[in-house]
Amino acid sequence: METKSISRRDLLKSTGVLVVGFSFFGTAARALAQGEGLSVDGMDPTVLDSWLAISKDGTVTVFTGKVELGTGVVTALAQIVAEELDVSFNKVYMDSGDTDKAVDQGVTAAARTIERGGVQLRQASAAARQELLKLASTRLDSPVDKLTVTDGVVSVIGSPSKKIAYGDLLGGKRFNIKIVAAGVGWDMKVAPDVPAKNPKDYKIVGKSIPRVDLPEKFTGEFVYSQDASVPGMLHGRVVRPATSISAPASIDESSIKNIPGVVKIVREGTFVGVVAETEWAAIQAAQALKVTWSEPTLKMMSGPNEVFDYLKNTKSFKDNVVTNRGNLDAGFSQAQKKYEATYYWPFQLHGMMGPPCAVADVQGDKATIWTGTQGPFRTRDSIARMLNIPPKNVHLLYREGSGSYGRLESDDVAEDAALMSRAVGKPVRVQWMRADEHAWDPKGPAQLTTVKAGVDAQGNVIAWDFMDRSFPWSESDANPLLASSQIGMKPTGAGFLNGAGGGGQIYTFANQKVLAADIPWVQQGQWPLRTSNLRAPGDLARVFASESTIDEIAADQHVDPVQLRLRYLTSDKRISEILVATVKKAGWTDRPSPATASTGDKVTGRGVAVANRANTMTAAVAEIEVDKTTGDVTVKKITLGHDCGLIVNPDGLKNQIEGNVLQAVSRALLEEVQFDSTGQKNLDWNSYPVIRFEQVPDLEIVLIDRPDMQPLGGGEPSIVPVTAAIANAIFDATGARMRQVPFTPQRVLSALKA
Amino acid sequence: MARISLKVNGKSRVVEADPSTPLLYVLRDNLSLHGPRFGCGLGQCGACTVLVEGNTMRSCMLPVSAAENKSVTTLEGLGNVAHPHPIQAAFVEEQAAQCGYCMNGMVMGAKALLDKNPHPSVSDIKRSLNSYICRCGTHLRVIRAIQRVSNSSVKA
């Protein structure tokens, strides 16, 4: 994959106009793909040319519905393609997230991009290689098994002068062959019968190839969605107070008459926005516009406690039982010691650094959208529904936004831009302000988790009853996003389950039930308590509860917490292996908690936790210090072990793990959405603090690479065990058990008094 | 609207803008300098940082009129991909970003720090960059990148 010697900005300069949507890839390659096989669901996956094109000069252009979210995943995908085709990495160009050019491979989310999308691209590349070898066999008059490929040149083994390059084999033409593709989105199986390369022969996969996007990100040359610009573009801002909203009773247009450059106040249903000639005019107008809102029909909840009471007392509409073994009643009746506790997890923000931004140009029954969505086809379809035009009439061009951690699966801002563009008949760029994003970020849902466990006279865990109560994601499936909802579109479903992993199902107990209950939640979306998938959805809370419980049992039974876990981690050797490797690296010594060594006001402790997220195994050891006079917790060091099967790019994976761990520390110690019946209270970074440099712990990473396995996800599993490891370390240091996130000084002080 | 004279990255520029416009929007929209980024508009995150007369300023809070005839340096003024500044090269070496949205602030903050203190300790770096937020969690790599510059003989 090329680190472009000519930057996109240079190209822009050379054309003399600012346009987005041009391709910096070869126009020949674009012509090869465009207009052929485009269906309502994007390009036809059973046509090999939908996946990739090879130009005369040997350049490989890959068309993918997967997008770069800042995790480095597109670099890793390019490595997979280069490896399978036997071409050098810098010959592979990734054309990503263009709904008129790509196959719909599903959203880029859930750390599934390498695991699923990577395998799809690998198999498409393997099919291309097979076809190229067939063509070469004819041209070189040699059987396929006598051919070898070096950097895109096929030659006859033993006769190196008999050779031909990929580019010459195709002569700049399409493959024109069909491949097998069954299923849809990330579940699609592509060319499953074509043999792929033996991982033992890998030369590019497994290397820490530097990311192609980073150099431009340090110089200002990178083009984010926030930088998208088209001629004649206007600027829009939304007007949404940080509380439940309903239709405006009145709008005082004179309140912004002194702001020059205002083009239009856009009002439709409960939607209000302002379009202006300049960004500053739009910002000022949105702030100054006097809107009298009618009384909302949906009342804001009075605060987090009302939410927890609601979670506790509301009947679930779906109980997802993930483990049900033995007989719980019998188990508890034989138990000599019983444990029971409830754990509380707050609403938390995705907290994107850059508020979302999109440019929309709606002209008649056609629309062009430049946006940072995690799901190009999902946003295309939602905009088509909102504008009531066919999906094929919406052309979406992906432009990377700020890191989003799940948030941009719900691409609200693209809808805002489309509504405002339709209202003024011109292209409109909309960026949310900081308070818009803090308030209207579809949040990671609150969770209430209860764990009951029973231990027999010999100290065996013989009963485990785990119940998580959480809200589904109101912003999911085909449910309308915010603007669609504001103009009157109705929800079609109850939303997607907030996960069910992390409830202790990694352990094998004789009598065991793990259940994740879906509590019904408001689906209208016109309040700040809308919900969506936040990195490793729901697993942090469930692992906090289950791994705290295991730890509590170990401490009560005077057993080292690693040893107790290993007794029951019998279902998969990968998980016990990552736990053992991690504690070894952390210098763990065998002893029960709490520690007795430290005295005085500042005490230190260590804690461990282990997790399985979508078959990626992780373990964390936290070393912390607690100031017993202030309640301040300082995380000194995290050791994080990670096994995601075959590793594609080790440094890229480490970068992901580092980020996950720091985000986890932030969410464990600092983050909670605050609100009362008047609305959301934390609308900036001072009132919703996140981790800063002076709070960053040391970090040690343990990687287990398994080249004999498929590659699994690395984008989110390592965030999962960290909260529990910190909570267990606080117990080790102080003897106080934390039951509610975040572990604020006040909560630590009350736990110390309990 | 007024005509305002600026000195940006060593060049004289004249822009037509409302004098109350924060410098950030003038740099981005009038001058197409996209290095400085909008993160909060409140001076809390650092993504919009520029150097004014060598000092870091949050351009989202600074009216363009206050920058008139002062020397403004943006991320683009340090270097480009073909000719990167040593700090930018060190960030690439350490692969010190994920989404990169906050990196303008990190690089400009590092520039201001290293100009004053060419050999900062880890705690100097942490203290100096504590007002810059990164949500992806690349802090440890940013620290390593700054140490790399500090340890090399190249003048930052």
Interface residues (C-beta under 8 A of the other chain):
Chain A: T3 K4 S5 S7 L18 L69 G70 T71 G72 P210 R211 D213 L214 P215 E216 K217 F218 T219 G220 E221 F222 V223 Y224 Q226 D227 P260 T278 E279 W280 A281 I283 G351 M352 M353 G354 P355 E400 G401 S402 G403 S404 Y405 Q431 M433 R434 D651 G652 N655 Q656 E658 G659 N660 V661 L662 Q663 S666 D684 W685 N686 V690 I691 R692 F693 E694 V696 L699
Chain B: M1 A17 D18 S20 T21 P22 Y25 R28 D29 S32 L33 H34 G35 P36 R37 F38 G39 C40 G41 L42 Q44 C45 A47 T74 L75 E76 L78 G79 N80 V81 A82 P84 Q88 F91 V92 Q95 A97 Q98 C99 G100 Y101 C102 M103 N104 V107 I125 K126 R127 L129 N130 S131 Y132 I133 C134 R135 C136 G137 T138 H139 L140 R141 I143
